[in-house]
């Protein structure tokens, strides 16, 4: 029996559309297949077609899904970029930039539209409507989510911006209050603004009414605290106190306690400061004597020796009737009392020195104005009368004291008493005399305590306030003394510099400069003028000794250093000036002129100590200072002389050898008594000798040296100067 063929696989062209019918026409071979087998075969073919259609559909769906997923990913990328791009991302749009867009749209609408536009562009690139429908579903969900994020961010930025505006408004109001503590109207306006802004900020933050009220009170309290402290900083303690009383009901207790404490301290400080100010005001005439007061003090001394009464206790009265400490004529006293606007009291005129001096000072000041500050004419007027001076100045005779109507130099009447009076007083004034006795720190402290006490002497303040006032007084007095010393140094330095420039002509110095020279320095300056004029200036070896200490030399101010020009001859002063200049400018001196101070001091001090001689004696021991100064000057001069001959600076080793050579030299002598020489020959190191040793070793030598120095214009040479000459003589002889 023939075999019927079977089919295990049915091939279906995947490119065939599932809706297309398959050709089932039988071939000749198929016609021979029995019916049942044909039926089975038809079923198999039908199943294969169905399977092919399902496979095609699945593949198509998968393709659509892939395209839609790709589009969704692109949309997500756009989504994320629009949200988070570091330059233009939505979440990076802050503050006013988020709230006011150049597009004129809201931030949300602008970015949602942008997102939708990019979604539309992605959708256009899809292959069929099925893909577009699927993508639209996903994109719509993303758009809803994007809008939600945008609206949330925009809302947050609005809240943040609104809060910043309110906080800025609050801070501005607080600053305005601090600057206008003394303007209640403006303060009240800003207080209302703080209340309103604080309430709006609280609501924006979602705070409760209770929280808003507490926060507003805290803000107001801080604003008022700032305002009160501002008043205190401006030393307006009363203003600060008044402000506290006005607004304390709007302040927290802690802030009230703080400002009260500060106000209390400032009140105490103000009380202390006022007491110190009052003390210095009271003593100011003594602290800094004006030129007019100096002239007046000189006149008082000449008139009455500063006495109101004579030795018998009666009012001091001249033969012409001038009375009291100021020696004022009664008629002049009445006139001055009227001009001063005070009552004339003859009893006080005779017995009250302060009242008498007040009238005399008024007359003196009046003459000073009348004669345009001409001190000589003012003194003459006080002695001979105002009109007498006018007569001799102008050639008139209204006083009856110039019958010939002559004029005199400077308008000084030709009366011996008056001319002697003027000459004496002007000379005293030009010498810097007439200054009040300066108060001590004890005087200041007593005055401060008096200002803080009642009439019975009992303190009106706490010990703390007293201590504060006393400390301030001491500090202020110390500063005054320091500044005064600096001014005095500058004045003396200027005077000395002027004398060097004008070859010692003291009277050629400006009058104001001469008048300001400290009284205790006038004789020194005038002596220096004489030395410069006569070329007899010599170095004070005690001063020289101090200047060999680099720390002392470089620690002097320029003014202090220049005042020492009066204590050094020109060459020594220039040498120390060069050393100072080298240290200050950093510019090295020439090798030969560069004194090796460090090496000299170290070696010399060691050698002197080995000989039981203190190389750094106390300043009060003038003899020792002169001796050490003479030794150091001789050694330094010797080292410089050697350096100049070599044309270079000595090394430390060479300095040590040079000093040892100097110390090795000695002088031989025999002791003498009553003019008789006896005993063995003795040796003494030249470098260790004192003036007393010279007198013992070489009788008459000191006198000869002094006589020689006197011939050079040095009338009273110091022991140091004598020792310096002796050392040079002996070293040269033994050299």
C-alpha positions as CSV (number, residue, x, y, z in Angstrom):
1,X,0.0,0.0,0.0
2,X,1.5,3.2,-0.9
3,X,2.7,5.6,2.0
4,X,0.9,8.9,2.4
5,X,3.4,11.8,3.0
6,X,3.0,14.0,6.3
7,X,4.1,17.6,7.2
8,X,5.6,18.3,10.6
9,X,6.3,22.0,9.8
10,X,4.1,24.6,8.2
11,X,6.1,27.5,6.8
12,X,4.4,30.8,6.7
13,X,5.9,33.9,5.2
14,X,6.2,36.4,8.0
15,X,5.8,39.1,5.5
16,X,2.3,38.1,4.6
17,X,-0.4,40.1,6.2
18,X,-2.4,38.0,8.7
19,X,-5.6,39.1,7.0
20,X,-4.6,37.6,3.6
21,X,-6.1,34.2,2.8
22,X,-3.6,31.3,2.1
23,X,-3.9,29.5,-1.3
24,X,-5.2,26.0,-0.4
25,X,-5.5,24.7,-4.0
26,X,-4.6,20.9,-4.0
27,X,-1.7,19.7,-6.1
28,X,-2.0,16.3,-8.0
29,X,-0.2,14.6,-5.2
30,X,-2.6,16.1,-2.6
31,X,-5.6,14.9,-4.6
32,X,-4.6,11.4,-3.8
33,X,-4.7,11.9,-0.1
34,X,-7.7,10.5,1.7
35,X,-10.3,12.9,3.0
36,X,-9.5,12.6,6.7
37,X,-5.9,13.3,6.1
38,X,-6.8,16.3,4.0
39,X,-9.0,17.5,6.8
40,X,-6.2,17.2,9.3
41,X,-3.9,18.9,6.9
42,X,-6.3,21.8,6.6
43,X,-6.5,22.2,10.3
44,X,-2.7,22.3,10.5
45,X,-2.4,24.9,7.9
46,X,-5.1,27.0,9.5
47,X,-3.2,26.8,12.9
48,X,0.1,27.8,11.2
49,X,-1.5,30.9,9.7
50,X,-3.0,31.9,13.1
51,X,0.4,31.4,14.7
52,X,2.1,33.6,12.1
53,X,-0.4,36.3,12.6
54,X,0.2,36.3,16.4
55,X,4.0,36.4,16.0
56,X,3.6,39.4,13.7
57,X,1.4,41.2,16.1
58,X,3.8,40.6,19.0
59,X,6.7,41.9,16.9
60,X,4.8,45.0,15.9
61,X,3.8,45.7,19.5
62,X,7.3,45.2,20.7
63,X,8.6,47.6,18.0
64,X,6.0,50.2,19.1
65,X,6.9,49.7,22.7
66,X,10.6,50.2,22.0
67,X,9.9,53.4,20.0
68,X,7.6,54.8,22.8
69,X,10.1,53.9,25.5
70,X,12.8,55.7,23.6
71,X,10.6,58.7,23.2
72,X,9.8,58.6,26.9
73,X,13.4,58.5,27.8
74,X,14.0,61.6,25.6
75,X,11.1,63.3,27.3
76,X,12.6,62.4,30.7
77,X,15.9,63.9,29.6
78,X,14.2,67.1,28.6
79,X,12.2,67.0,31.9
80,X,15.3,66.7,34.0
81,X,17.2,69.3,32.0
82,X,14.4,71.8,32.3
83,X,14.2,71.2,36.0
84,X,17.9,71.0,37.0
85,X,20.1,72.5,34.3
86,X,22.8,74.5,36.3
87,X,22.3,77.6,34.1
88,X,18.6,77.7,33.1
89,X,17.0,74.9,35.1
90,X,13.7,75.8,36.8
91,X,14.9,75.0,40.3
92,X,17.8,77.4,39.8
93,X,15.6,80.3,39.1
94,X,15.6,82.1,42.4
95,X,14.1,85.2,44.1
96,X,12.9,87.9,41.9
97,X,14.2,86.1,38.8
98,X,11.7,83.3,39.5
99,X,8.8,85.7,40.1
100,X,9.3,88.2,37.3
101,X,10.0,86.6,33.9
102,X,11.0,88.5,30.8
103,X,8.5,86.4,28.9
104,X,5.7,88.0,30.8
105,X,4.4,84.6,31.9
106,X,4.6,82.9,35.2
107,X,7.6,80.7,35.8
108,X,5.3,77.6,35.8
109,X,3.6,78.4,32.5
110,X,6.8,79.3,30.8
111,X,8.5,76.0,31.7
112,X,5.5,73.8,31.2
113,X,5.0,75.3,27.7
114,X,8.7,74.7,27.0
115,X,8.4,71.1,28.2
116,X,5.2,70.6,26.1
117,X,6.9,72.0,23.0
118,X,9.8,69.6,23.4
119,X,7.4,66.7,23.9
120,X,5.6,67.7,20.7
121,X,8.9,67.6,18.8
122,X,9.6,64.1,20.2
123,X,6.1,62.9,19.2
124,X,6.5,64.1,15.6
125,X,9.5,61.8,15.2
126,X,7.4,58.6,16.0
127,X,6.5,56.1,13.3
128,X,2.8,55.7,13.6
129,X,-0.3,56.9,15.4
130,X,-0.2,53.9,17.8
131,X,3.2,55.0,19.0
132,X,2.0,58.6,19.3
133,X,-1.1,57.7,21.3
134,X,1.0,55.6,23.7
135,X,3.7,58.3,24.1
136,X,1.0,61.0,24.6
137,X,-0.4,59.0,27.6
138,X,3.0,58.8,29.2
139,X,3.9,62.5,28.3
140,X,0.7,63.8,29.7
141,X,1.5,62.2,33.0
142,X,5.0,63.7,32.9
143,X,3.6,67.1,32.1
144,X,1.2,66.9,35.1
145,X,4.2,66.0,37.3
146,X,6.4,68.7,35.8
147,X,3.7,71.4,36.4
148,X,3.3,70.2,40.0
149,X,7.1,70.6,40.6
150,X,7.1,74.0,38.9
151,X,4.2,75.3,40.9
152,X,5.8,74.0,44.1
153,X,9.1,75.7,43.3
154,X,7.4,79.0,42.3
155,X,5.4,79.0,45.5
156,X,8.5,78.4,47.6
157,X,10.4,81.1,45.8
158,X,7.5,83.5,46.4
159,X,7.4,82.7,50.0
160,X,11.2,83.0,50.3
161,X,11.3,86.3,48.5
162,X,8.4,87.7,50.4
163,X,10.0,86.6,53.7
164,X,13.3,88.3,52.6
165,X,11.4,91.5,51.8
166,X,9.8,91.4,55.2
167,X,13.0,90.6,57.0
168,X,14.8,93.3,55.1
169,X,12.1,95.7,56.1
170,X,12.4,94.7,59.7
171,X,16.2,95.2,59.6
172,X,15.9,98.5,57.9
173,X,13.4,99.7,60.6
174,X,15.7,98.5,63.4
175,X,18.6,100.5,61.9
176,X,16.5,103.6,61.4
177,X,15.4,103.3,65.1
178,X,19.1,103.0,66.2
179,X,20.0,106.1,64.2
180,X,17.1,108.2,65.4
181,X,16.8,107.4,69.1
182,X,16.2,111.1,69.8
183,X,13.3,111.3,67.3
184,X,10.2,109.6,68.9
185,X,8.0,110.3,65.9
186,X,10.2,108.4,63.5
187,X,10.8,105.7,66.1
188,X,7.0,105.1,66.4
189,X,6.6,104.9,62.6
190,X,9.3,102.2,62.4
191,X,7.9,100.3,65.4
192,X,4.6,100.0,63.5
193,X,6.5,98.8,60.4
194,X,8.2,96.1,62.4
195,X,4.9,95.0,63.9
196,X,3.3,94.8,60.4
197,X,6.3,93.1,58.7
198,X,6.7,90.6,61.5
199,X,3.1,89.6,61.4
200,X,3.2,89.1,57.6
201,X,6.4,87.1,57.8
202,X,4.9,84.9,60.5
203,X,1.9,84.2,58.4
204,X,4.1,83.3,55.4
205,X,5.9,80.8,57.6
206,X,2.6,79.4,58.8
207,X,3.2,80.4,62.4
208,X,0.5,80.8,65.0
209,X,-0.8,84.1,66.3
210,X,0.9,83.4,69.7
211,X,4.2,82.8,68.0
212,X,3.9,85.9,65.9
213,X,3.2,88.1,68.9
214,X,6.2,86.7,70.9
215,X,8.5,87.1,67.9
216,X,7.3,90.7,67.3
217,X,8.0,91.6,70.9
218,X,11.5,90.1,70.7
219,X,12.2,92.1,67.5
220,X,11.0,95.3,69.0
221,X,13.0,94.7,72.2
222,X,16.2,94.2,70.2
223,X,15.4,97.4,68.1
224,X,15.0,99.5,71.3
225,X,18.1,97.9,72.8
226,X,20.1,98.9,69.7
227,X,18.7,102.4,69.9
228,X,19.6,102.9,73.6
229,X,23.1,101.5,73.1
230,X,23.5,103.9,70.2
231,X,22.7,106.8,72.5
232,X,25.2,105.5,75.0
233,X,27.9,105.3,72.3
234,X,27.3,109.0,71.6
235,X,27.7,109.7,75.3
236,X,24.0,110.8,75.4
237,X,23.2,109.1,78.7
238,X,20.2,111.3,79.4
239,X,18.9,110.5,75.9
240,X,19.4,106.8,76.4
241,X,17.6,107.0,79.8
242,X,14.7,108.9,78.4
243,X,14.3,106.4,75.5
244,X,14.3,103.5,78.0
245,X,11.5,105.1,80.0
246,X,9.4,105.7,76.9
247,X,9.7,102.2,75.3
248,X,10.4,99.8,78.2
249,X,6.9,98.3,77.9
250,X,7.9,97.0,74.5
251,X,11.1,95.4,75.7
252,X,12.0,92.0,77.2
253,X,13.2,91.9,80.8
254,X,16.7,90.7,79.8
255,X,17.2,93.5,77.4
256,X,16.0,96.0,80.0
257,X,18.4,94.7,82.6
258,X,21.3,94.8,80.1
259,X,20.7,98.4,79.0
260,X,20.1,99.5,82.6
261,X,23.5,98.0,83.6
262,X,25.3,99.7,80.7
263,X,23.5,103.0,81.5
264,X,24.5,102.6,85.1
265,X,28.1,102.0,84.2
266,X,28.1,104.9,81.8
267,X,26.5,107.2,84.4
268,X,29.3,106.1,86.8
269,X,31.9,106.6,84.1
270,X,30.4,110.0,83.3
271,X,30.4,111.0,87.0
272,X,34.0,109.9,87.3
273,X,35.0,111.7,84.1
274,X,33.2,114.9,85.1
275,X,35.1,114.9,88.4
276,X,38.4,114.4,86.6
277,X,37.6,117.1,84.0
278,X,36.7,119.5,86.7
279,X,39.9,118.8,88.6
280,X,42.0,119.4,85.4
281,X,40.0,122.5,84.6
282,X,40.7,123.9,88.1
283,X,44.4,123.2,87.9
284,X,44.8,124.0,84.2
285,X,46.5,127.4,84.9
286,X,49.1,125.5,86.9
287,X,49.3,122.6,84.4
288,X,49.9,124.8,81.4
289,X,50.8,128.5,82.0
290,X,49.8,130.8,79.1
291,X,52.3,133.5,78.0
292,X,50.0,136.2,79.3
293,X,49.8,134.4,82.7
294,X,53.6,134.1,82.7
295,X,54.0,137.8,82.1
296,X,51.4,138.6,84.8
297,X,53.1,136.3,87.3
298,X,56.4,138.1,86.7
299,X,54.7,141.4,87.3
300,X,53.2,140.1,90.6
301,X,56.6,139.0,91.8
302,X,58.1,142.3,91.0
303,X,55.3,144.3,92.5
304,X,54.7,142.6,95.8
305,X,56.7,139.4,95.8
306,X,53.3,137.7,95.7
307,X,52.3,139.1,99.1
308,X,49.0,140.8,100.1
309,X,50.3,141.9,103.5
310,X,53.5,143.4,104.8
311,X,55.5,142.0,107.7
312,X,53.3,143.6,110.3
313,X,50.2,142.0,108.8
314,X,48.8,145.2,107.3
315,X,47.7,145.5,103.6
316,X,50.8,146.0,101.5
317,X,50.7,149.7,100.4
318,X,53.2,151.7,98.4
319,X,54.1,155.4,99.1
320,X,51.7,156.3,96.3
321,X,48.8,154.2,97.6
322,X,49.1,151.1,95.4
323,X,47.6,148.3,97.5
324,X,47.8,144.6,97.9
325,X,49.4,141.7,96.0
326,X,48.7,143.4,92.6
327,X,49.7,146.9,93.9
328,X,46.6,148.5,92.3
329,X,45.7,152.1,92.9
330,X,42.2,152.4,94.5
331,X,40.9,154.4,91.6
332,X,42.1,151.8,89.1
333,X,40.6,149.1,91.2
334,X,37.1,150.7,91.1
335,X,37.4,151.2,87.4
336,X,38.3,147.5,86.8
337,X,35.6,146.3,89.1
338,X,33.1,148.2,87.0
339,X,34.5,146.8,83.7
340,X,34.4,143.2,85.2
341,X,30.8,143.7,86.3
342,X,31.6,142.9,89.9
343,X,30.9,145.0,93.0
344,X,33.6,147.3,94.3
345,X,34.5,146.3,97.9
346,X,37.3,148.4,99.5
347,X,37.6,145.9,102.4
348,X,38.2,143.0,100.0
349,X,40.5,145.1,97.9
350,X,42.7,145.5,101.0
351,X,42.4,142.1,102.6
352,X,41.4,139.6,99.9
353,X,44.4,138.6,97.8
354,X,42.3,136.8,95.2
355,X,40.0,139.8,94.7
356,X,42.9,142.2,94.6
357,X,44.7,140.1,92.0
358,X,41.5,139.8,89.9
359,X,41.4,143.6,89.6
360,X,45.1,143.9,88.9
361,X,45.0,141.1,86.2
362,X,42.1,142.9,84.5
363,X,44.2,146.1,84.4
364,X,47.2,144.2,83.0
365,X,45.1,142.5,80.3
366,X,43.6,145.8,79.3
367,X,47.0,147.3,78.8
368,X,48.1,144.3,76.9
369,X,45.3,144.9,74.4
370,X,45.8,148.6,74.4
371,X,49.5,148.2,73.3
372,X,48.8,145.4,70.8
373,X,50.6,142.7,72.8
374,X,53.8,144.8,73.2
375,X,55.0,143.3,76.5
376,X,57.6,146.0,77.3
377,X,54.9,148.8,76.9
378,X,52.4,146.7,78.9
379,X,54.9,146.4,81.8
380,X,55.7,150.1,81.6
381,X,52.0,151.0,81.7
382,X,51.4,148.9,84.8
383,X,54.3,150.7,86.5
384,X,54.0,154.3,85.3
385,X,50.4,154.4,84.0
386,X,48.8,153.8,80.6
387,X,48.7,157.4,79.5
388,X,52.3,158.0,80.4
389,X,53.4,155.3,78.0
390,X,51.0,156.6,75.3
391,X,52.5,160.1,75.8
392,X,56.1,158.9,75.4
393,X,55.1,156.7,72.5
394,X,53.2,159.4,70.6
395,X,55.0,162.6,71.8
396,X,51.9,163.9,73.8
397,X,51.5,165.1,77.3
398,X,48.0,164.2,78.4
399,X,49.3,162.6,81.5
400,X,51.4,165.6,82.5
401,X,54.5,163.3,82.7
402,X,55.9,164.3,79.3
403,X,56.1,168.1,79.4
404,X,58.6,168.3,76.6
405,X,56.4,166.0,74.4
406,X,59.3,163.8,73.5
407,X,59.2,160.2,72.2
408,X,61.4,157.4,73.6
409,X,62.5,154.1,72.1
410,X,59.6,151.6,72.5
411,X,57.6,154.3,74.2
412,X,59.1,153.5,77.6
413,X,59.0,156.6,79.9
414,X,62.5,157.7,80.8
415,X,61.9,157.1,84.5
416,X,64.7,154.9,86.1
417,X,62.2,153.0,88.2
418,X,60.0,152.2,85.1
419,X,62.9,151.3,82.9
420,X,64.5,149.0,85.5
421,X,61.1,147.5,86.1
422,X,60.6,146.8,82.3
423,X,64.1,145.5,81.8
424,X,63.9,143.1,84.7
425,X,60.5,141.8,83.8
426,X,61.2,141.4,80.0
427,X,64.4,139.6,80.8
428,X,62.6,137.2,83.2
429,X,59.9,136.6,80.5
430,X,62.5,135.9,77.8
431,X,64.3,133.5,80.2
432,X,61.1,131.4,80.4
433,X,60.2,132.5,83.9
434,X,56.8,133.2,85.4
435,X,55.4,129.7,85.0
436,X,53.0,128.4,87.7
437,X,54.1,125.7,90.0
438,X,52.9,122.5,88.3
439,X,50.5,120.3,90.3
440,X,51.6,116.9,91.3
441,X,49.5,113.8,90.8
442,X,48.6,114.0,94.5
443,X,47.1,117.5,93.9
444,X,45.0,116.1,91.0
445,X,43.8,113.2,93.1
446,X,42.8,115.4,96.0
447,X,40.9,117.7,93.7
448,X,39.1,114.7,92.1
449,X,38.1,113.4,95.6
450,X,36.8,116.9,96.5
451,X,34.7,117.0,93.4
452,X,33.1,113.7,94.4
453,X,32.4,114.7,98.0
454,X,29.8,116.9,99.7
455,X,30.6,120.1,101.6
456,X,31.5,118.0,104.7
457,X,34.0,115.9,102.8
458,X,31.9,112.8,102.6
459,X,32.0,110.8,99.4
460,X,28.8,111.0,97.3
461,X,29.7,108.1,95.1
462,X,30.6,104.4,95.6
463,X,34.3,103.4,96.1
464,X,34.1,101.9,92.6
465,X,33.4,105.3,91.0
466,X,36.1,106.9,93.1
467,X,38.6,104.3,92.0
468,X,37.6,104.7,88.4
469,X,38.0,108.5,88.6
470,X,41.4,108.2,90.3
471,X,42.7,105.7,87.7
472,X,41.5,108.0,84.9
473,X,43.2,111.0,86.6
474,X,46.5,109.2,87.0
475,X,46.4,108.0,83.3
476,X,45.5,111.5,82.0
477,X,48.2,113.1,84.2
478,X,50.8,110.6,83.0
479,X,49.8,111.3,79.4
480,X,50.0,115.1,80.0
481,X,53.5,114.8,81.5
482,X,54.7,112.6,78.7
483,X,53.3,115.0,76.0
484,X,54.8,117.9,78.0
485,X,58.2,116.3,78.1
486,X,58.0,115.7,74.4
487,X,57.1,119.3,73.8
488,X,59.9,120.5,76.0
489,X,62.4,118.2,74.3
490,X,61.3,119.5,70.9
491,X,61.5,123.1,72.1
492,X,65.0,122.7,73.6
493,X,66.1,120.7,70.5
494,X,64.8,123.5,68.2
495,X,66.6,126.1,70.3
496,X,69.9,124.2,70.2
497,X,69.6,123.6,66.5
498,X,69.0,127.3,66.1
499,X,72.1,128.2,68.1
500,X,74.2,125.9,66.1
501,X,73.0,127.6,62.9
502,X,73.4,131.2,64.2
503,X,76.8,130.5,65.9
504,X,75.4,130.8,69.4
505,X,73.4,134.0,69.2
506,X,70.7,133.3,71.9
507,X,68.8,136.6,71.4
508,X,68.5,135.9,67.7
509,X,66.3,132.9,68.5
510,X,62.6,133.7,67.9
511,X,61.0,135.3,70.9
512,X,58.2,132.6,71.1
513,X,60.9,129.9,71.1
514,X,62.8,131.5,73.9
515,X,59.7,132.0,75.9
516,X,58.7,128.3,75.6
517,X,62.1,126.9,76.8
518,X,61.4,125.1,80.1
519,X,62.7,127.2,83.0
520,X,65.0,124.4,84.2
521,X,66.6,124.2,80.7
522,X,67.1,127.9,80.1
523,X,70.5,128.1,81.8
524,X,71.6,125.0,79.9
525,X,70.6,126.5,76.6
526,X,72.2,129.9,77.3
527,X,75.4,128.1,78.4
528,X,75.4,126.2,75.2
529,X,75.0,129.4,73.3
530,X,78.1,130.8,74.9
531,X,80.1,127.7,74.2
532,X,79.0,127.7,70.5
533,X,79.9,131.4,70.3
534,X,83.3,131.0,71.9
535,X,84.1,127.5,70.4
536,X,84.6,126.0,73.9
537,X,82.1,123.2,73.9
538,X,83.3,120.0,75.5
539,X,81.7,116.6,75.8
540,X,80.0,115.7,79.1
541,X,81.5,112.3,79.7
542,X,78.7,111.1,81.9
543,X,76.3,111.6,79.0
544,X,78.9,110.0,76.7
545,X,78.9,106.9,78.9
546,X,75.1,106.6,78.6
547,X,75.2,106.9,74.8
548,X,77.7,104.1,74.4
549,X,74.8,101.8,75.3
550,X,73.1,101.0,71.9
551,X,69.8,100.3,73.5
552,X,69.7,103.8,75.2
553,X,71.1,105.6,72.1
554,X,68.5,104.1,69.7
555,X,65.7,104.3,72.2
556,X,65.8,108.1,72.3
557,X,63.4,110.1,70.1
558,X,65.0,112.5,67.6
559,X,64.0,115.5,69.9
560,X,65.5,113.8,73.0
561,X,68.7,113.0,71.1
562,X,69.1,116.5,69.7
563,X,68.8,118.0,73.2
564,X,72.0,116.2,74.0
565,X,73.8,118.3,71.4
566,X,74.3,120.7,74.3
567,X,76.3,118.0,76.2
568,X,78.6,116.8,73.3
569,X,81.2,118.5,71.2
570,X,80.5,118.6,67.5
571,X,82.6,115.5,66.6
572,X,81.1,113.3,69.3
573,X,77.6,114.3,68.5
574,X,78.1,113.6,64.8
575,X,79.6,110.2,65.6
576,X,76.5,109.2,67.6
577,X,74.2,110.7,65.1
578,X,75.8,108.6,62.4
579,X,75.3,105.5,64.4
580,X,71.6,106.3,65.0
581,X,71.1,107.1,61.3
582,X,72.7,103.8,60.3
583,X,70.4,101.8,62.5
584,X,67.3,103.7,61.4
585,X,68.0,103.7,57.7
586,X,69.8,100.4,57.4
587,X,72.5,102.1,55.4
588,X,75.9,100.9,56.5
589,X,78.6,103.4,57.5
590,X,82.1,103.3,55.9
591,X,84.1,100.5,57.3
592,X,86.7,102.7,58.9
593,X,84.1,104.9,60.6
594,X,81.9,102.0,61.8
595,X,82.5,101.8,65.6
596,X,82.4,98.2,66.7
597,X,80.3,99.1,69.7
598,X,79.3,95.6,70.6
599,X,82.8,94.2,70.7
600,X,84.2,97.3,72.5
601,X,81.5,97.2,75.2
602,X,81.8,93.4,75.8
603,X,85.6,93.4,76.0
604,X,85.9,96.6,77.9
605,X,83.2,95.8,80.4
606,X,84.9,92.4,81.1
607,X,88.3,94.0,81.7
608,X,86.8,96.6,84.0
609,X,84.9,94.0,86.0
610,X,88.1,92.0,86.3
611,X,89.7,95.0,87.9
612,X,86.7,95.3,90.2
613,X,85.4,98.4,88.4
614,X,81.6,98.6,87.7
615,X,81.3,99.5,84.0
616,X,77.7,100.6,84.4
617,X,77.5,102.9,87.4
618,X,74.3,104.6,88.6
619,X,73.5,107.9,87.0
620,X,73.4,109.5,90.4
621,X,77.1,108.6,90.9
622,X,78.4,111.5,88.7
623,X,82.1,110.8,89.5
624,X,81.9,107.1,88.4
625,X,79.9,108.1,85.3
626,X,82.6,110.6,84.4
627,X,85.4,108.1,84.9
628,X,83.7,105.3,82.9
629,X,82.7,107.8,80.2
630,X,86.4,109.0,80.0
631,X,87.6,105.4,79.6
632,X,85.0,104.5,77.0
633,X,85.6,107.6,75.0
634,X,89.4,107.1,75.1
635,X,89.0,103.4,74.0
636,X,86.5,104.2,71.2
637,X,88.6,107.1,69.9
638,X,91.7,104.8,70.0
639,X,89.8,102.1,68.0
640,X,88.6,104.6,65.5
641,X,92.0,106.1,65.1
642,X,93.4,102.6,64.3
643,X,90.6,101.9,61.9
644,X,91.1,105.1,60.0
645,X,94.8,104.3,59.6
646,X,94.0,100.8,58.3
647,X,91.1,102.0,56.2
648,X,88.8,99.2,57.5
649,X,86.8,98.0,60.5
650,X,88.7,96.0,63.2
651,X,87.6,92.4,63.8
652,X,86.4,91.3,67.2
653,X,89.8,89.7,67.8
654,X,91.6,92.9,66.9
655,X,89.3,94.9,69.1
656,X,90.1,92.7,72.0
657,X,93.9,92.9,71.4
658,X,93.7,96.7,71.1
659,X,91.9,97.1,74.4
660,X,94.3,94.7,76.1
661,X,97.2,96.7,74.8
662,X,95.7,99.9,76.3
663,X,95.1,98.1,79.6
664,X,98.7,96.8,79.7
665,X,100.1,100.4,79.9
666,X,101.0,101.7,83.3
667,X,102.6,104.7,85.0
668,X,105.4,104.4,87.6
669,X,105.4,106.6,90.7
670,X,106.6,106.8,94.3
671,X,104.4,107.8,97.1
672,X,104.8,111.3,98.6
673,X,103.8,112.8,101.9
674,X,104.3,116.5,102.9
675,X,106.3,117.0,99.8
676,X,108.7,114.1,100.6
677,X,108.9,111.1,98.2
678,X,109.5,107.7,99.8
679,X,109.1,104.0,99.2
680,X,109.7,101.8,96.2
681,X,108.6,102.6,92.7
682,X,105.0,101.4,92.1
683,X,103.0,100.8,88.9
684,X,99.4,101.7,88.2
685,X,97.3,100.8,85.2
686,X,96.6,104.0,83.3
687,X,93.1,102.8,82.3
688,X,92.0,102.3,85.9
689,X,93.0,105.7,87.2
690,X,90.7,108.3,88.7
691,X,91.3,112.1,89.2
692,X,92.2,111.5,92.8
693,X,94.9,109.0,91.6
694,X,96.3,111.7,89.3
695,X,96.6,114.1,92.3
696,X,98.5,111.5,94.2
697,X,100.8,110.3,91.4
698,X,101.5,113.6,89.8
699,X,101.0,116.5,92.2
700,X,100.0,119.7,90.3
701,X,99.0,117.8,87.1
702,X,95.3,118.2,87.7
703,X,95.7,121.9,88.3
704,X,97.8,122.3,85.1
705,X,95.2,120.5,83.1
706,X,92.4,122.6,84.5
707,X,94.4,125.8,83.8
708,X,95.0,124.6,80.2
709,X,91.3,123.8,79.7
710,X,90.4,127.2,81.2
711,X,92.6,128.9,78.6
712,X,90.5,127.1,76.0
713,X,87.3,128.6,77.5
714,X,86.3,125.7,79.7
715,X,86.1,127.4,83.1
716,X,84.9,124.5,85.3
717,X,86.0,121.3,83.6
718,X,84.6,118.1,85.1
719,X,86.7,115.3,86.5
720,X,85.9,113.3,83.4
721,X,87.3,116.0,81.1
722,X,90.5,116.2,83.2
723,X,90.8,112.4,83.1
724,X,90.3,112.4,79.4
725,X,93.1,114.8,78.9
726,X,95.4,112.8,81.3
727,X,94.7,109.5,79.5
728,X,95.5,111.0,76.1
729,X,98.7,112.6,77.5
730,X,100.0,109.5,79.2
731,X,99.1,107.2,76.3
732,X,100.8,109.4,73.8
733,X,103.8,109.6,76.1
734,X,103.9,105.9,76.6
735,X,102.8,105.1,73.1
